[in-house]
Amino acid sequence: MGFQAATDLHTAVDLGVNAAIVATDTSRHVKDCKLALHSGLDVLVEKPIATDSYEALGLVTLAKNLNRRLYVACVLRFSESLN
């Protein structure tokens, strides 16, 4: 088992991946997640999932309707316990 990396979603889909990690600027999270979900991919998005709760709920609903998984990563890079 291995993994492949791509710098854009279209290339990733062409490679046959089944999941995407969205680690873009927060303002792009919804757009990038929607594109990945509509491309048939499960998604791990860094927090915050969206800029407001309505967009977040829209992503959750979209993932559910498309039978895709949507996860939110909680990065703890500034946690004192990790320093």
HTML snippet that shows the backbone in 3Dmol.js (N, CA, C, O; Angstrom):
<script src="https://3Dmol.org/build/3Dmol-min.js"></script>
<div id="view" style="width:600px;height:400px;position:relative"></div>
<script>
const pdb = `
ATOM      1  N   MET A   1       0.846  -1.172   0.000  1.00  0.00           N
ATOM      2  CA  MET A   1       0.000   0.000   0.000  1.00  0.00           C
ATOM      3  C   MET A   1       0.892   1.236   0.000  1.00  0.00           C
ATOM      4  O   MET A   1       1.890   1.278   0.720  1.00  0.00           O
ATOM      5  N   GLY A   2       0.551   2.222  -0.783  1.00  0.00           N
ATOM      6  CA  GLY A   2       1.344   3.432  -0.869  1.00  0.00           C
ATOM      7  C   GLY A   2       0.462   4.630  -1.089  1.00  0.00           C
ATOM      8  O   GLY A   2      -0.762   4.551  -0.981  1.00  0.00           O
ATOM      9  N   PHE A   3       1.086   5.723  -1.395  1.00  0.00           N
ATOM     10  CA  PHE A   3       0.314   6.919  -1.676  1.00  0.00           C
ATOM     11  C   PHE A   3       0.976   7.689  -2.802  1.00  0.00           C
ATOM     12  O   PHE A   3       2.162   7.526  -3.090  1.00  0.00           O
ATOM     13  N   GLN A   4       0.168   8.538  -3.432  1.00  0.00           N
ATOM     14  CA  GLN A   4       0.665   9.407  -4.481  1.00  0.00           C
ATOM     15  C   GLN A   4       0.264  10.833  -4.123  1.00  0.00           C
ATOM     16  O   GLN A   4      -0.788  11.061  -3.526  1.00  0.00           O
ATOM     17  N   ALA A   5       1.090  11.766  -4.483  1.00  0.00           N
ATOM     18  CA  ALA A   5       0.802  13.169  -4.200  1.00  0.00           C
ATOM     19  C   ALA A   5       0.644  13.928  -5.509  1.00  0.00           C
ATOM     20  O   ALA A   5       1.262  13.596  -6.520  1.00  0.00           O
ATOM     21  N   ALA A   6      -0.194  14.947  -5.466  1.00  0.00           N
ATOM     22  CA  ALA A   6      -0.402  15.806  -6.629  1.00  0.00           C
ATOM     23  C   ALA A   6      -0.560  17.232  -6.139  1.00  0.00           C
ATOM     24  O   ALA A   6      -0.953  17.466  -4.997  1.00  0.00           O
ATOM     25  N   THR A   7      -0.256  18.172  -6.996  1.00  0.00           N
ATOM     26  CA  THR A   7      -0.362  19.579  -6.618  1.00  0.00           C
ATOM     27  C   THR A   7      -1.699  20.199  -6.993  1.00  0.00           C
ATOM     28  O   THR A   7      -1.968  21.348  -6.643  1.00  0.00           O
ATOM     29  N   ASP A   8      -2.537  19.452  -7.701  1.00  0.00           N
ATOM     30  CA  ASP A   8      -3.872  19.947  -8.007  1.00  0.00           C
ATOM     31  C   ASP A   8      -4.840  18.767  -8.041  1.00  0.00           C
ATOM     32  O   ASP A   8      -4.447  17.622  -8.264  1.00  0.00           O
ATOM     33  N   LEU A   9      -6.098  19.073  -7.817  1.00  0.00           N
ATOM     34  CA  LEU A   9      -7.106  18.022  -7.687  1.00  0.00           C
ATOM     35  C   LEU A   9      -7.321  17.240  -8.974  1.00  0.00           C
ATOM     36  O   LEU A   9      -7.514  16.025  -8.938  1.00  0.00           O
ATOM     37  N   HIS A  10      -7.289  17.919 -10.096  1.00  0.00           N
ATOM     38  CA  HIS A  10      -7.536  17.221 -11.361  1.00  0.00           C
ATOM     39  C   HIS A  10      -6.469  16.162 -11.622  1.00  0.00           C
ATOM     40  O   HIS A  10      -6.782  15.071 -12.099  1.00  0.00           O
ATOM     41  N   THR A  11      -5.217  16.475 -11.315  1.00  0.00           N
ATOM     42  CA  THR A  11      -4.146  15.495 -11.458  1.00  0.00           C
ATOM     43  C   THR A  11      -4.353  14.335 -10.496  1.00  0.00           C
ATOM     44  O   THR A  11      -4.152  13.176 -10.860  1.00  0.00           O
ATOM     45  N   ALA A  12      -4.757  14.649  -9.265  1.00  0.00           N
ATOM     46  CA  ALA A  12      -4.998  13.602  -8.268  1.00  0.00           C
ATOM     47  C   ALA A  12      -6.087  12.649  -8.729  1.00  0.00           C
ATOM     48  O   ALA A  12      -5.946  11.433  -8.600  1.00  0.00           O
ATOM     49  N   VAL A  13      -7.163  13.188  -9.259  1.00  0.00           N
ATOM     50  CA  VAL A  13      -8.254  12.342  -9.753  1.00  0.00           C
ATOM     51  C   VAL A  13      -7.756  11.459 -10.892  1.00  0.00           C
ATOM     52  O   VAL A  13      -8.097  10.278 -10.960  1.00  0.00           O
ATOM     53  N   ASP A  14      -6.952  12.027 -11.783  1.00  0.00           N
ATOM     54  CA  ASP A  14      -6.392  11.253 -12.893  1.00  0.00           C
ATOM     55  C   ASP A  14      -5.481  10.127 -12.400  1.00  0.00           C
ATOM     56  O   ASP A  14      -5.381   9.082 -13.043  1.00  0.00           O
ATOM     57  N   LEU A  15      -4.819  10.341 -11.262  1.00  0.00           N
ATOM     58  CA  LEU A  15      -3.944   9.313 -10.688  1.00  0.00           C
ATOM     59  C   LEU A  15      -4.734   8.180 -10.036  1.00  0.00           C
ATOM     60  O   LEU A  15      -4.181   7.127  -9.720  1.00  0.00           O
ATOM     61  N   GLY A  16      -6.019   8.407  -9.841  1.00  0.00           N
ATOM     62  CA  GLY A  16      -6.865   7.372  -9.261  1.00  0.00           C
ATOM     63  C   GLY A  16      -6.902   7.363  -7.744  1.00  0.00           C
ATOM     64  O   GLY A  16      -7.238   6.344  -7.141  1.00  0.00           O
ATOM     65  N   VAL A  17      -6.560   8.493  -7.113  1.00  0.00           N
ATOM     66  CA  VAL A  17      -6.620   8.540  -5.655  1.00  0.00           C
ATOM     67  C   VAL A  17      -8.070   8.481  -5.188  1.00  0.00           C
ATOM     68  O   VAL A  17      -8.989   8.773  -5.953  1.00  0.00           O
ATOM     69  N   ASN A  18      -8.269   8.099  -3.919  1.00  0.00           N
ATOM     70  CA  ASN A  18      -9.635   8.017  -3.415  1.00  0.00           C
ATOM     71  C   ASN A  18      -9.904   9.002  -2.283  1.00  0.00           C
ATOM     72  O   ASN A  18     -10.983   8.992  -1.692  1.00  0.00           O
ATOM     73  N   ALA A  19      -8.919   9.857  -1.980  1.00  0.00           N
ATOM     74  CA  ALA A  19      -9.104  10.849  -0.924  1.00  0.00           C
ATOM     75  C   ALA A  19      -8.244  12.072  -1.214  1.00  0.00           C
ATOM     76  O   ALA A  19      -7.252  12.000  -1.938  1.00  0.00           O
ATOM     77  N   ALA A  20      -8.651  13.199  -0.629  1.00  0.00           N
ATOM     78  CA  ALA A  20      -7.898  14.441  -0.788  1.00  0.00           C
ATOM     79  C   ALA A  20      -7.719  15.105   0.567  1.00  0.00           C
ATOM     80  O   ALA A  20      -8.600  15.037   1.424  1.00  0.00           O
ATOM     81  N   ILE A  21      -6.579  15.742   0.753  1.00  0.00           N
ATOM     82  CA  ILE A  21      -6.336  16.565   1.929  1.00  0.00           C
ATOM     83  C   ILE A  21      -6.402  18.016   1.473  1.00  0.00           C
ATOM     84  O   ILE A  21      -5.638  18.436   0.604  1.00  0.00           O
ATOM     85  N   VAL A  22      -7.314  18.777   2.061  1.00  0.00           N
ATOM     86  CA  VAL A  22      -7.459  20.183   1.723  1.00  0.00           C
ATOM     87  C   VAL A  22      -6.749  20.990   2.806  1.00  0.00           C
ATOM     88  O   VAL A  22      -7.218  21.089   3.940  1.00  0.00           O
ATOM     89  N   ALA A  23      -5.616  21.560   2.431  1.00  0.00           N
ATOM     90  CA  ALA A  23      -4.806  22.359   3.347  1.00  0.00           C
ATOM     91  C   ALA A  23      -4.470  23.686   2.684  1.00  0.00           C
ATOM     92  O   ALA A  23      -3.313  24.101   2.621  1.00  0.00           O
ATOM     93  N   THR A  24      -5.494  24.324   2.202  1.00  0.00           N
ATOM     94  CA  THR A  24      -5.360  25.599   1.502  1.00  0.00           C
ATOM     95  C   THR A  24      -5.743  26.740   2.431  1.00  0.00           C
ATOM     96  O   THR A  24      -6.053  26.518   3.602  1.00  0.00           O
ATOM     97  N   ASP A  25      -5.722  27.956   1.911  1.00  0.00           N
ATOM     98  CA  ASP A  25      -6.183  29.100   2.671  1.00  0.00           C
ATOM     99  C   ASP A  25      -7.650  28.878   3.061  1.00  0.00           C
ATOM    100  O   ASP A  25      -8.426  28.340   2.271  1.00  0.00           O
ATOM    101  N   THR A  26      -8.022  29.284   4.253  1.00  0.00           N
ATOM    102  CA  THR A  26      -9.380  29.059   4.758  1.00  0.00           C
ATOM    103  C   THR A  26     -10.452  29.520   3.777  1.00  0.00           C
ATOM    104  O   THR A  26     -11.492  28.875   3.650  1.00  0.00           O
ATOM    105  N   SER A  27     -10.211  30.612   3.094  1.00  0.00           N
ATOM    106  CA  SER A  27     -11.208  31.140   2.158  1.00  0.00           C
ATOM    107  C   SER A  27     -11.479  30.191   0.999  1.00  0.00           C
ATOM    108  O   SER A  27     -12.491  30.336   0.313  1.00  0.00           O
ATOM    109  N   ARG A  28     -10.589  29.211   0.762  1.00  0.00           N
ATOM    110  CA  ARG A  28     -10.764  28.258  -0.341  1.00  0.00           C
ATOM    111  C   ARG A  28     -11.283  26.901   0.111  1.00  0.00           C
ATOM    112  O   ARG A  28     -11.574  26.052  -0.732  1.00  0.00           O
ATOM    113  N   HIS A  29     -11.408  26.671   1.407  1.00  0.00           N
ATOM    114  CA  HIS A  29     -11.788  25.354   1.906  1.00  0.00           C
ATOM    115  C   HIS A  29     -13.088  24.835   1.295  1.00  0.00           C
ATOM    116  O   HIS A  29     -13.140  23.698   0.826  1.00  0.00           O
ATOM    117  N   VAL A  30     -14.120  25.644   1.297  1.00  0.00           N
ATOM    118  CA  VAL A  30     -15.425  25.187   0.790  1.00  0.00           C
ATOM    119  C   VAL A  30     -15.327  24.840  -0.689  1.00  0.00           C
ATOM    120  O   VAL A  30     -15.785  23.777  -1.108  1.00  0.00           O
ATOM    121  N   LYS A  31     -14.740  25.719  -1.474  1.00  0.00           N
ATOM    122  CA  LYS A  31     -14.607  25.485  -2.919  1.00  0.00           C
ATOM    123  C   LYS A  31     -13.819  24.210  -3.194  1.00  0.00           C
ATOM    124  O   LYS A  31     -14.236  23.380  -4.002  1.00  0.00           O
ATOM    125  N   ASP A  32     -12.680  24.055  -2.521  1.00  0.00           N
ATOM    126  CA  ASP A  32     -11.833  22.886  -2.760  1.00  0.00           C
ATOM    127  C   ASP A  32     -12.478  21.598  -2.262  1.00  0.00           C
ATOM    128  O   ASP A  32     -12.361  20.555  -2.905  1.00  0.00           O
ATOM    129  N   CYS A  33     -13.151  21.667  -1.131  1.00  0.00           N
ATOM    130  CA  CYS A  33     -13.844  20.481  -0.621  1.00  0.00           C
ATOM    131  C   CYS A  33     -14.978  20.062  -1.551  1.00  0.00           C
ATOM    132  O   CYS A  33     -15.149  18.876  -1.829  1.00  0.00           O
ATOM    133  N   LYS A  34     -15.744  21.023  -2.026  1.00  0.00           N
ATOM    134  CA  LYS A  34     -16.838  20.705  -2.950  1.00  0.00           C
ATOM    135  C   LYS A  34     -16.304  20.041  -4.211  1.00  0.00           C
ATOM    136  O   LYS A  34     -16.869  19.056  -4.686  1.00  0.00           O
ATOM    137  N   LEU A  35     -15.230  20.572  -4.746  1.00  0.00           N
ATOM    138  CA  LEU A  35     -14.637  19.997  -5.951  1.00  0.00           C
ATOM    139  C   LEU A  35     -14.188  18.558  -5.696  1.00  0.00           C
ATOM    140  O   LEU A  35     -14.430  17.671  -6.515  1.00  0.00           O
ATOM    141  N   ALA A  36     -13.542  18.337  -4.570  1.00  0.00           N
ATOM    142  CA  ALA A  36     -13.079  16.989  -4.235  1.00  0.00           C
ATOM    143  C   ALA A  36     -14.254  16.041  -4.022  1.00  0.00           C
ATOM    144  O   ALA A  36     -14.245  14.922  -4.534  1.00  0.00           O
ATOM    145  N   LEU A  37     -15.246  16.468  -3.286  1.00  0.00           N
ATOM    146  CA  LEU A  37     -16.413  15.616  -3.034  1.00  0.00           C
ATOM    147  C   LEU A  37     -17.147  15.281  -4.331  1.00  0.00           C
ATOM    148  O   LEU A  37     -17.529  14.133  -4.557  1.00  0.00           O
ATOM    149  N   HIS A  38     -17.341  16.287  -5.178  1.00  0.00           N
ATOM    150  CA  HIS A  38     -18.010  16.043  -6.465  1.00  0.00           C
ATOM    151  C   HIS A  38     -17.170  15.171  -7.393  1.00  0.00           C
ATOM    152  O   HIS A  38     -17.698  14.574  -8.331  1.00  0.00           O
ATOM    153  N   SER A  39     -15.868  15.097  -7.136  1.00  0.00           N
ATOM    154  CA  SER A  39     -14.984  14.229  -7.920  1.00  0.00           C
ATOM    155  C   SER A  39     -14.965  12.799  -7.371  1.00  0.00           C
ATOM    156  O   SER A  39     -14.227  11.946  -7.864  1.00  0.00           O
ATOM    157  N   GLY A  40     -15.776  12.549  -6.357  1.00  0.00           N
ATOM    158  CA  GLY A  40     -15.875  11.207  -5.799  1.00  0.00           C
ATOM    159  C   GLY A  40     -14.831  10.880  -4.750  1.00  0.00           C
ATOM    160  O   GLY A  40     -14.589   9.708  -4.460  1.00  0.00           O
ATOM    161  N   LEU A  41     -14.206  11.906  -4.174  1.00  0.00           N
ATOM    162  CA  LEU A  41     -13.153  11.685  -3.190  1.00  0.00           C
ATOM    163  C   LEU A  41     -13.652  11.910  -1.770  1.00  0.00           C
ATOM    164  O   LEU A  41     -14.510  12.759  -1.532  1.00  0.00           O
ATOM    165  N   ASP A  42     -13.106  11.138  -0.824  1.00  0.00           N
ATOM    166  CA  ASP A  42     -13.269  11.445   0.585  1.00  0.00           C
ATOM    167  C   ASP A  42     -12.309  12.589   0.881  1.00  0.00           C
ATOM    168  O   ASP A  42     -11.304  12.750   0.188  1.00  0.00           O
ATOM    169  N   VAL A  43     -12.613  13.395   1.917  1.00  0.00           N
ATOM    170  CA  VAL A  43     -11.849  14.609   2.159  1.00  0.00           C
ATOM    171  C   VAL A  43     -11.440  14.746   3.622  1.00  0.00           C
ATOM    172  O   VAL A  43     -12.238  14.523   4.532  1.00  0.00           O
ATOM    173  N   LEU A  44     -10.173  15.118   3.825  1.00  0.00           N
ATOM    174  CA  LEU A  44      -9.672  15.562   5.125  1.00  0.00           C
ATOM    175  C   LEU A  44      -9.330  17.032   4.941  1.00  0.00           C
ATOM    176  O   LEU A  44      -8.449  17.373   4.152  1.00  0.00           O
ATOM    177  N   VAL A  45     -10.024  17.901   5.666  1.00  0.00           N
ATOM    178  CA  VAL A  45      -9.801  19.344   5.543  1.00  0.00           C
ATOM    179  C   VAL A  45      -9.276  19.866   6.873  1.00  0.00           C
ATOM    180  O   VAL A  45      -9.761  19.486   7.939  1.00  0.00           O
ATOM    181  N   GLU A  46      -8.273  20.746   6.797  1.00  0.00           N
ATOM    182  CA  GLU A  46      -7.772  21.344   8.026  1.00  0.00           C
ATOM    183  C   GLU A  46      -8.826  22.299   8.574  1.00  0.00           C
ATOM    184  O   GLU A  46      -9.630  22.848   7.821  1.00  0.00           O
ATOM    185  N   LYS A  47      -8.815  22.493   9.889  1.00  0.00           N
ATOM    186  CA  LYS A  47      -9.793  23.411  10.458  1.00  0.00           C
ATOM    187  C   LYS A  47      -9.358  24.843  10.231  1.00  0.00           C
ATOM    188  O   LYS A  47      -8.158  25.105  10.150  1.00  0.00           O
ATOM    189  N   PRO A  48     -10.264  25.757  10.128  1.00  0.00           N
ATOM    190  CA  PRO A  48     -11.704  25.573  10.181  1.00  0.00           C
ATOM    191  C   PRO A  48     -12.245  25.015   8.864  1.00  0.00           C
ATOM    192  O   PRO A  48     -11.715  25.293   7.789  1.00  0.00           O
ATOM    193  N   ILE A  49     -13.285  24.243   8.972  1.00  0.00           N
ATOM    194  CA  ILE A  49     -13.865  23.606   7.789  1.00  0.00           C
ATOM    195  C   ILE A  49     -14.384  24.654   6.796  1.00  0.00           C
ATOM    196  O   ILE A  49     -14.346  24.440   5.585  1.00  0.00           O
ATOM    197  N   ALA A  50     -14.867  25.786   7.316  1.00  0.00           N
ATOM    198  CA  ALA A  50     -15.425  26.852   6.479  1.00  0.00           C
ATOM    199  C   ALA A  50     -15.353  28.164   7.255  1.00  0.00           C
ATOM    200  O   ALA A  50     -14.959  28.187   8.421  1.00  0.00           O
ATOM    201  N   THR A  51     -15.735  29.245   6.602  1.00  0.00           N
ATOM    202  CA  THR A  51     -15.687  30.544   7.272  1.00  0.00           C
ATOM    203  C   THR A  51     -16.933  30.832   8.095  1.00  0.00           C
ATOM    204  O   THR A  51     -16.936  31.760   8.903  1.00  0.00           O
ATOM    205  N   ASP A  52     -17.997  30.047   7.904  1.00  0.00           N
ATOM    206  CA  ASP A  52     -19.183  30.204   8.748  1.00  0.00           C
ATOM    207  C   ASP A  52     -19.914  28.867   8.862  1.00  0.00           C
ATOM    208  O   ASP A  52     -19.647  27.933   8.106  1.00  0.00           O
ATOM    209  N   SER A  53     -20.822  28.794   9.799  1.00  0.00           N
ATOM    210  CA  SER A  53     -21.507  27.527  10.094  1.00  0.00           C
ATOM    211  C   SER A  53     -22.429  27.079   8.965  1.00  0.00           C
ATOM    212  O   SER A  53     -22.654  25.880   8.799  1.00  0.00           O
ATOM    213  N   TYR A  54     -22.959  28.003   8.195  1.00  0.00           N
ATOM    214  CA  TYR A  54     -23.840  27.633   7.083  1.00  0.00           C
ATOM    215  C   TYR A  54     -23.064  26.899   5.994  1.00  0.00           C
ATOM    216  O   TYR A  54     -23.534  25.903   5.443  1.00  0.00           O
ATOM    217  N   GLU A  55     -21.865  27.408   5.691  1.00  0.00           N
ATOM    218  CA  GLU A  55     -21.031  26.735   4.692  1.00  0.00           C
ATOM    219  C   GLU A  55     -20.571  25.378   5.209  1.00  0.00           C
ATOM    220  O   GLU A  55     -20.512  24.406   4.455  1.00  0.00           O
ATOM    221  N   ALA A  56     -20.248  25.315   6.482  1.00  0.00           N
ATOM    222  CA  ALA A  56     -19.816  24.041   7.081  1.00  0.00           C
ATOM    223  C   ALA A  56     -20.937  23.015   6.995  1.00  0.00           C
ATOM    224  O   ALA A  56     -20.705  21.873   6.598  1.00  0.00           O
ATOM    225  N   LEU A  57     -22.128  23.406   7.358  1.00  0.00           N
ATOM    226  CA  LEU A  57     -23.269  22.496   7.283  1.00  0.00           C
ATOM    227  C   LEU A  57     -23.532  22.078   5.841  1.00  0.00           C
ATOM    228  O   LEU A  57     -23.905  20.933   5.585  1.00  0.00           O
ATOM    229  N   GLY A  58     -23.342  22.990   4.906  1.00  0.00           N
ATOM    230  CA  GLY A  58     -23.515  22.661   3.497  1.00  0.00           C
ATOM    231  C   GLY A  58     -22.538  21.590   3.041  1.00  0.00           C
ATOM    232  O   GLY A  58     -22.905  20.701   2.272  1.00  0.00           O
ATOM    233  N   LEU A  59     -21.291  21.667   3.510  1.00  0.00           N
ATOM    234  CA  LEU A  59     -20.298  20.635   3.160  1.00  0.00           C
ATOM    235  C   LEU A  59     -20.661  19.292   3.764  1.00  0.00           C
ATOM    236  O   LEU A  59     -20.551  18.257   3.106  1.00  0.00           O
ATOM    237  N   VAL A  60     -21.092  19.309   5.018  1.00  0.00           N
ATOM    238  CA  VAL A  60     -21.491  18.058   5.682  1.00  0.00           C
ATOM    239  C   VAL A  60     -22.660  17.419   4.937  1.00  0.00           C
ATOM    240  O   VAL A  60     -22.676  16.208   4.714  1.00  0.00           O
ATOM    241  N   THR A  61     -23.623  18.228   4.561  1.00  0.00           N
ATOM    242  CA  THR A  61     -24.788  17.726   3.834  1.00  0.00           C
ATOM    243  C   THR A  61     -24.381  17.184   2.466  1.00  0.00           C
ATOM    244  O   THR A  61     -24.848  16.124   2.050  1.00  0.00           O
ATOM    245  N   LEU A  62     -23.512  17.912   1.768  1.00  0.00           N
ATOM    246  CA  LEU A  62     -23.047  17.455   0.459  1.00  0.00           C
ATOM    247  C   LEU A  62     -22.331  16.119   0.573  1.00  0.00           C
ATOM    248  O   LEU A  62     -22.597  15.206  -0.208  1.00  0.00           O
ATOM    249  N   ALA A  63     -21.431  15.996   1.529  1.00  0.00           N
ATOM    250  CA  ALA A  63     -20.700  14.740   1.718  1.00  0.00           C
ATOM    251  C   ALA A  63     -21.669  13.593   2.000  1.00  0.00           C
ATOM    252  O   ALA A  63     -21.517  12.498   1.458  1.00  0.00           O
ATOM    253  N   LYS A  64     -22.641  13.842   2.828  1.00  0.00           N
ATOM    254  CA  LYS A  64     -23.636  12.806   3.161  1.00  0.00           C
ATOM    255  C   LYS A  64     -24.432  12.415   1.915  1.00  0.00           C
ATOM    256  O   LYS A  64     -24.638  11.229   1.659  1.00  0.00           O
ATOM    257  N   ASN A  65     -24.876  13.401   1.144  1.00  0.00           N
ATOM    258  CA  ASN A  65     -25.671  13.122  -0.062  1.00  0.00           C
ATOM    259  C   ASN A  65     -24.877  12.375  -1.124  1.00  0.00           C
ATOM    260  O   ASN A  65     -25.437  11.596  -1.895  1.00  0.00           O
ATOM    261  N   LEU A  66     -23.562  12.617  -1.162  1.00  0.00           N
ATOM    262  CA  LEU A  66     -22.709  11.955  -2.151  1.00  0.00           C
ATOM    263  C   LEU A  66     -22.099  10.659  -1.611  1.00  0.00           C
ATOM    264  O   LEU A  66     -21.324   9.993  -2.297  1.00  0.00           O
ATOM    265  N   ASN A  67     -22.463  10.311  -0.363  1.00  0.00           N
ATOM    266  CA  ASN A  67     -21.935   9.113   0.289  1.00  0.00           C
ATOM    267  C   ASN A  67     -20.403   9.146   0.367  1.00  0.00           C
ATOM    268  O   ASN A  67     -19.733   8.142   0.122  1.00  0.00           O
ATOM    269  N   ARG A  68     -19.869  10.315   0.711  1.00  0.00           N
ATOM    270  CA  ARG A  68     -18.431  10.508   0.859  1.00  0.00           C
ATOM    271  C   ARG A  68     -18.129  10.839   2.313  1.00  0.00           C
ATOM    272  O   ARG A  68     -19.002  11.299   3.049  1.00  0.00           O
ATOM    273  N   ARG A  69     -16.909  10.605   2.714  1.00  0.00           N
ATOM    274  CA  ARG A  69     -16.484  10.930   4.075  1.00  0.00           C
ATOM    275  C   ARG A  69     -15.816  12.297   4.083  1.00  0.00           C
ATOM    276  O   ARG A  69     -15.037  12.634   3.191  1.00  0.00           O
ATOM    277  N   LEU A  70     -16.142  13.082   5.119  1.00  0.00           N
ATOM    278  CA  LEU A  70     -15.574  14.407   5.296  1.00  0.00           C
ATOM    279  C   LEU A  70     -15.045  14.505   6.723  1.00  0.00           C
ATOM    280  O   LEU A  70     -15.811  14.432   7.685  1.00  0.00           O
ATOM    281  N   TYR A  71     -13.740  14.670   6.850  1.00  0.00           N
ATOM    282  CA  TYR A  71     -13.091  14.761   8.157  1.00  0.00           C
ATOM    283  C   TYR A  71     -12.466  16.134   8.321  1.00  0.00           C
ATOM    284  O   TYR A  71     -12.063  16.764   7.343  1.00  0.00           O
ATOM    285  N   VAL A  72     -12.387  16.598   9.567  1.00  0.00           N
ATOM    286  CA  VAL A  72     -11.740  17.868   9.868  1.00  0.00           C
ATOM    287  C   VAL A  72     -10.535  17.599  10.754  1.00  0.00           C
ATOM    288  O   VAL A  72     -10.659  16.974  11.808  1.00  0.00           O
ATOM    289  N   ALA A  73      -9.366  18.073  10.327  1.00  0.00           N
ATOM    290  CA  ALA A  73      -8.129  17.890  11.094  1.00  0.00           C
ATOM    291  C   ALA A  73      -7.952  19.048  12.065  1.00  0.00           C
ATOM    292  O   ALA A  73      -8.125  20.212  11.706  1.00  0.00           O
ATOM    293  N   CYS A  74      -7.613  18.715  13.270  1.00  0.00           N
ATOM    294  CA  CYS A  74      -7.347  19.724  14.299  1.00  0.00           C
ATOM    295  C   CYS A  74      -5.849  19.728  14.565  1.00  0.00           C
ATOM    296  O   CYS A  74      -5.338  18.875  15.291  1.00  0.00           O
ATOM    297  N   VAL A  75      -5.155  20.683  13.980  1.00  0.00           N
ATOM    298  CA  VAL A  75      -3.708  20.778  14.114  1.00  0.00           C
ATOM    299  C   VAL A  75      -3.375  21.447  15.441  1.00  0.00           C
ATOM    300  O   VAL A  75      -3.937  22.487  15.784  1.00  0.00           O
ATOM    301  N   LEU A  76      -2.461  20.844  16.176  1.00  0.00           N
ATOM    302  CA  LEU A  76      -2.107  21.367  17.498  1.00  0.00           C
ATOM    303  C   LEU A  76      -0.685  21.930  17.528  1.00  0.00           C
ATOM    304  O   LEU A  76       0.014  21.785  18.531  1.00  0.00           O
ATOM    305  N   ARG A  77      -0.258  22.559  16.456  1.00  0.00           N
ATOM    306  CA  ARG A  77       1.134  23.013  16.384  1.00  0.00           C
ATOM    307  C   ARG A  77       1.492  24.076  17.407  1.00  0.00           C
ATOM    308  O   ARG A  77       2.672  24.269  17.701  1.00  0.00           O
ATOM    309  N   PHE A  78       0.503  24.770  17.956  1.00  0.00           N
ATOM    310  CA  PHE A  78       0.799  25.803  18.947  1.00  0.00           C
ATOM    311  C   PHE A  78       0.481  25.347  20.376  1.00  0.00           C
ATOM    312  O   PHE A  78       0.489  26.162  21.299  1.00  0.00           O
ATOM    313  N   SER A  79       0.209  24.089  20.558  1.00  0.00           N
ATOM    314  CA  SER A  79      -0.091  23.551  21.873  1.00  0.00           C
ATOM    315  C   SER A  79       1.176  23.495  22.727  1.00  0.00           C
ATOM    316  O   SER A  79       2.199  22.968  22.289  1.00  0.00           O
ATOM    317  N   GLU A  80       1.109  24.030  23.923  1.00  0.00           N
ATOM    318  CA  GLU A  80       2.265  24.029  24.813  1.00  0.00           C
ATOM    319  C   GLU A  80       2.715  22.609  25.146  1.00  0.00           C
ATOM    320  O   GLU A  80       3.903  22.371  25.363  1.00  0.00           O
ATOM    321  N   SER A  81       1.783  21.673  25.189  1.00  0.00           N
ATOM    322  CA  SER A  81       2.131  20.302  25.544  1.00  0.00           C
ATOM    323  C   SER A  81       2.997  19.635  24.481  1.00  0.00           C
ATOM    324  O   SER A  81       3.636  18.620  24.759  1.00  0.00           O
ATOM    325  N   LEU A  82       3.030  20.179  23.286  1.00  0.00           N
ATOM    326  CA  LEU A  82       3.832  19.593  22.204  1.00  0.00           C
ATOM    327  C   LEU A  82       5.187  20.282  22.038  1.00  0.00           C
ATOM    328  O   LEU A  82       6.026  19.820  21.266  1.00  0.00           O
ATOM    329  N   ASN A  83       5.398  21.361  22.743  1.00  0.00           N
ATOM    330  CA  ASN A  83       6.661  22.109  22.614  1.00  0.00           C
ATOM    331  C   ASN A  83       7.674  21.678  23.644  1.00  0.00           C
ATOM    332  O   ASN A  83       8.785  22.205  23.675  1.00  0.00           O
TER     333      ASN A  83
END
`;
const viewer = $3Dmol.createViewer("view");
viewer.addModel(pdb, "pdb");
viewer.setStyle({}, {cartoon: {color: "spectrum"}});
viewer.zoomTo();
viewer.render();
</script>
